[in-house]
């Protein structure tokens, strides 16, 4: 079975680790890939962490995450190299 890492453990779902640059955005557009680059999606590392924090908080509030799991995902996002 092929599992993608959870948010904060590498790349967010759907991004496949693409780092946003003008060249990457141009290549993406030229190839017809509709997915946004990380920079287009989050703007900065802080934006990425904020998105993970919001998603983890929502999942926790809806009963899908335990507090320790929520905190771990946020910590991993904060410590990650995404958009650094």
N, C-alpha and C positions, 0 to 999 in steps of 0.2 A: 504494500500500500504506500502511495506517495503522499507524504504529509508536508505541508508548508509550515515554516516556523510561525509561532504566535507573534502578534505585535510586540515589538520590543526585543525580539530574538532575531535580529537581522532585519529583513525588509518587511514593511507592512504588506498585508495581503494585496495582491494585484499589481505590485510595483516591480517585482522580480529584481530588486536591488539596483534599479536604474537611478543614477545620480543625474539630476537635471542640469543641463548646460545648454547654451544656445545651440551648439552642435548637436547635442542629443535631441533637443526639441525639433531641430530641422530634420534630422534623420528619421525621427518618429513620424513627423508630418509627411515626409517624402514616402515612407514605407506604408502609410495608411494606418499606422498604429494610433488608435484614438485615446489610449491611456495617457494621463498626465505624468510628467516627470516628477520626481520628488520635490524639486524646487518649485515647480508649477503648483503642485498640490499643497505643500506645507510652507514654502517660503524660506524657512530657516530651520535650524536644529530645534530652536525654542518652539516654533510652530508645530513641528513633528511631535515633540514631547507633549504639547498642549492637546493635540489630537488624540494621542494615546491616553492621556489623563482623562479626557472627556469620554472616550469610548470605554475605558476601564471603569470609570465612575458610573456610567449608564448601565453597563453589564452587572456591576455590583448591586446597584439600586434595584435592578430587575431580578436579582437572585441567581444570576448565572456565574458569579465569581465570589469566592471567599475573600475576606479582607486581606489575607496574606498574599493571595494571588494577584489581587488588584495592585497592592503595593509593590510586588515583585515586577509586574509588567511596567509600571511607571518608572521604577528604579532602573530597569534594563533599558528603557527608552532614553532616560536621562543620561545614562552612561554610554550609550551607543555612539557610533561614529557617523550616524545618519546626518548628512548635510553639515558636516564639520570640515 
